[in-house]
Amino acid sequence: MLETKKNRYLPIAKTFFIIGLAALSVVLTVQLWLVNIPNRSFFPYMQARFTPTPPDGLSNLVHPFRIIYGVGDGYFNITYSNITGSPFWEYGEDAIAEILQNSSFTGQAQADTVDIENAPVIIFQYAFYMNPAIFAQAFGSRAGAALVEVGMQNFRTVVIYPPSPSDSNMLRVSFICDNYAWHFSHTPTGRQAHIPFRGIEVTPAYEQYRRFALSENAVFVQRFHENFTYHPIYPANPYVNPSGFLHQVFIGRQIEHFFDNPATINSEIPGGIYTFRNFNTVVRYLPGDVVEYTSFRTIGNAAHAGFVADFSAALAFVTRDPNVTNEIFLAGYEARNREHVFWFNYVVNNFPLVLTEYWYSSEDCNNPLLYPIEVVVDRGRVTRYRKIAYSFITDTDANVALDLSVGAEPLAFAIGSYINTEQHIMLQARRR
């Protein structure tokens, strides 16, 4: 009887044993081929294979590169960092949406800086010419008729005048392009009279460390008191090894995210250029400390993507680069046949971090970088990506006195930290 029971359970035991061996073989295969890739992580491979859907760039496109606010005394405060976390951005979202849906167009005139100086205002400024139809679409007005039908082709500045009892609780918004402004207003009535604009209060901008004054054509000039100090910024190259040297293996680990499967990467150093490639992608680390990505994937003629979709793809590509660690903003764009080229600048320590000169990737470079980051998109697919290799670190424990004798009175957003490879990146004021 005992022997019969053993014979009965033996096949079952063998079955479970075989299943266990099969499971173990799968685990070991994963460990061998996927986990033990050069950066010792399974997750970057999965992220490369199953990249997230590009974000809806429409909402990101209308984020200003800086927000300016004042209380009517002729001085203003300007913020570049954490725009979307600013209460002024939240207020502006509500106010602009209200204007686009319910406002009256009150006329077009030359931009009046006196009006801006003498009233509480919240101002959004863009580093490029904003398309009114795209802007309106981002705020829930699909046709954008409120802006387009009044002859507005583009704008760079949005001025929001919060309602006040002295102005009959009227909400006013002006769109400014160079010397001209388009004015809109809306006075909530009935139930709408209590529409919350999140109750923000524009507080006095008497911050001792920084002031801004308004000049012609809504240009804000940065003014400092004689004891102004700022935190120094230092460049850091994430592509050099802990000893401070470029090394093929170390660079290879930093660029794996550009490839679908890092296991397929072949590397070489032709002419001293660190080059990594597979059958459809090439990434190079160029002598001028420029990282360059090129995709050779086929793009069918039937593929179609508009401006917003191309921007979404560009933004997603930049944000997925783990070595872009500083805030960025869209500095400009250009259409080239069916391609769109997008340029991005950095924001560090609440100042823009920009180039004052072309950045050459090598001695024989004939196409230098105009901005720290450049992305070329063809019908929704990034075909080329170039960036300065450096990221930037703020030393919050140190303070440096600003040399007010350096440069001339700045215009637009020329004030800022200017990218170089020196140990300390100085805050400077230069005329463009």
C-alpha angles and dihedrals in degrees: 000000000000091000090052092055091050091052090049096053098038095082090048092052091048090051093054090045091054091048090051092051091049092051091047091051091053091051092048091048091053090048092049101044106025112022096042095060116130098276092046094234132114094196100068087055091052091046090052093048096043104031116181120258111271110266123250098268093192094088093043092049093064096050106114119233089232140011122216125193136178142167101226101274096108095257127100142189122223129203127191101167127083095001095172091050092054117108087220090062091050090050092047092052091058094042095049093046089052092049094049093051104038112013135116122227107238100184150282123269143147113294109270112208091180090067090051093049095051102048138056105265143174113206130195116199128191128205090220138035108281120220108233095213093052090044093052092047090055090056095050101269104116100189096038089213094149090067105025098049093058092062098259109152098176143331141201103200136046117196117197120196108196115222115267134178090244089059097046089260088287119161112219130187128182127194113207129198114179105302100352135076133195113209128209131176140183132185112199114226136187111353090354090063088083097049103144117234086187090267097262118174120211101225124202113283096220096133106158095216100056140019135174130204130198123241132176122319095017093294113154117216118203116231126188134192117238095259097051115142132180139191113265120241124217129198117234125190111213090190096067119085123245089272090059098251135118111248128178096228094046094049089047091060091052095053101043093103089069091068131073091223119014089202089073096057119120118193135200140156107227111178090354093298115130103231129185122183149159130180095294108017136059124187121185133186103212126207093251090064093260124142112213126191122190126182122203097184113138115256111202121227089238092061113109134184131160131219096276093048090049091050090049090054092048093049093047091051093052095045091051091058103100091203094061097086102154128080115269137198133193107261098179147317141214136199116228111183103294094345130087122209117205126193125200133195128198130243116211127172092352094303130096115256106212145159120257094185135032114276112225119207094205142353093270095042113136096175107055125184114266093189133023092259130031126183125185116199126190115193095330097319126103107234099171135020126179130175142161106262096230130098120196133235128198118219100215091180094065134062128202125197114237113239101226091190091068115101130339133288105301127237129209108339096331089121109094148088112305118219118243137139096249120119094254123036108213128219106237142177116220136166112241 
